[in-house]
Amino acid sequence: MKRPPKHAPRRIESTDDLRSFQRMMATAVTRPLTAEDKLQPKWIDGRPMDEVASEFVKPNDRLSSFERLQLYNKMYWFRLFDAIQDDCPGLQAALGDRVFWRLAQAYLAECPSRSFTLRDLCSRLVPFIRRNPRLTAPRTALAVEIARFEWAQTVAFDGESRPVLGTADLAGTPPGRLRLGLQPYLTLLDLRHPIDTYVISVKRRDAMRSEASNTPDATASVGRAARRPSLPRPARTFVAVHRHHNRLFYKRLNPAAYRILDALSHGSTLSRAVAAAGPKVKAAQVRSWFTTWMALGWFCARGNKRRASAS
Amino acid sequence: MPANRFNGHCDYGIGIGLRVPHYSHILSKKPVVDWFEIISENFMVEGGRPLELLDKILEQYRVVQHGVSMYFGSADKPDRAHLKRLKNLVKRTKTPWLSDHLCWGSVDGTYTHDLLPMPYTFAAARRTAEKIREIRDYLEVPICVENVSSYAEFHASEMTEWEFLTEVVELADCGILLDVNNIYVSSKNHGFNPYDYVDNVPHGRVGQMHIAGHTKFEKYILDTHDHPVLDPVWKLYAHATQLCGVSATLLEWDDKIPSFDEVHNEALKANEFIDGAKKAVV
């Protein structure tokens, strides 16, 4: 968003005036809240915020201009925090509430939504965490992996699917020339931690907590259910986040299987991709993997559209 | 106006919003409902479960699209990629009309995801109407614009909210989605008479109405959609129905959502007021 005018226009007589007014209001609404969840007391140029608010917002007999503007400021942040919390329960659990909220506020301040839908809100979170490691230290590496995994879930939930290739589609092309595309909703992840099991345990905890809250006299259950799942210990993990029959799945991959799929996703021919698996992998094993992947509908024609980045 | 050019000449009855907690009930029990309103943005996706579910609903129910991000009042030009997605959805649902809000919420491509109130000026009305016409021409479907609830007014305004609404819909030659709960909420927040609002909008342009619950705080009212409809809103709805005729009516319940039956029964209370309006006409 471009910088707002020094003062809100007194009269709105053109589209340019309207745009200036909207920049002014949007800047006020999207400014980070204070530690007490209030509108900041100073405007971006250092003037008192109540003076700036009163230039364009009318007070009424119960609320000052500042207080009326503050309502929108709070609603903006609470709405976006809710959305990011819904999409990143694993990240929140791993970082703890205080660090998570600090990260979310910094992220949204630097990367405000550029999409009509909140579904895309976390699309730039992974590079943001990498650029700002202090916000998640000492768990930055873990935070990056969880954010990648949770964004992959969003993509798998409602990402594009393309017509599935069957054996007949592949029959006419020799492996040395055949290039397969992977479904856009499928994300391959090479992780240093078993994030899939960690996210499952967080979801189970949240589900338990939700169930427990509806149960009278279940204080002990609530306490147990609310316990934070243990952070995952380092362990190389290859996983595909995908959907099947429109349900979300995480599929662990053998390292060699991951290398084949990764090579295909980067445009290798089928024969080169299979070679990437390494000499120790038996042909029967590779055939078995391909049979499964075909059954899952993972292959499609290669398109121009860039695949959702997992990095 | 039970059926008019602003709602595709459809005489729809009382509907409710299609919401996630009710999906399994709707698909398994197949309750009789006049129509469902969907939030367009929830289905402007490229694949997966949302579209599968929508297709199942479309097999059995009438669906009308309601948007939350078109931002007719934003100074920015309409986003063509957004419109293209929306048009694809319009083709899928065959919605007889489409609604979105008389508000703004984005500037320079940054989205607030809120329904921010307009400054009520003639220039803003002209710009807004121009955008509505452009969007309607692209989508090829009638448009109804909805009045929003608001918590702030602006010094720059040159007219009342209902005068602004009237100015916009006359210039755009579009319909109104009259949200009587929003009128009530704003009337309390800004100190106007909600009946003045309802009396002074062009009744012949009303293609749909919204009803909903709200929450009272010490110094203001919030449009929370998490309660049954309150009595003053029902009374305002009855008044609006007498003036505008029996329009397609929808209950919005978006938070702390109770069972499907509870939401539907709350919506069906509108029948009491509709009957009153019909008798008044006779």
Interface residues (C-beta under 8 A of the other chain):
Chain A: M1 K2 A8 P9 R10 R11 I12 E13 S14 T15 D16 D17 L18 R19 F21 Q22 R23 M25 A26 V29 T30 E55 F56 V57 K58 N60 D61 R62 L63 E67 R68 L69 L71 Y72 M75 Y76 R79 L80 A83 P112 S113 R114 S115 F116 T117 L118 R119 A156 F157 D158 G159 E160 S161 P184 Y185 R243 N246 R247
Chain B: E41 M44 V45 E46 G47 G48 R49 P50 L51 E52 S69 S74 A75 D76 D79 H82 W104 S106 V107 D108 G109 T110 Y111 T112 H113 D114 L116 P119 T121 A123 A124 R127 Y151 A152 E153 F154 H155 A156 N189 H190 G191 K219 Y220
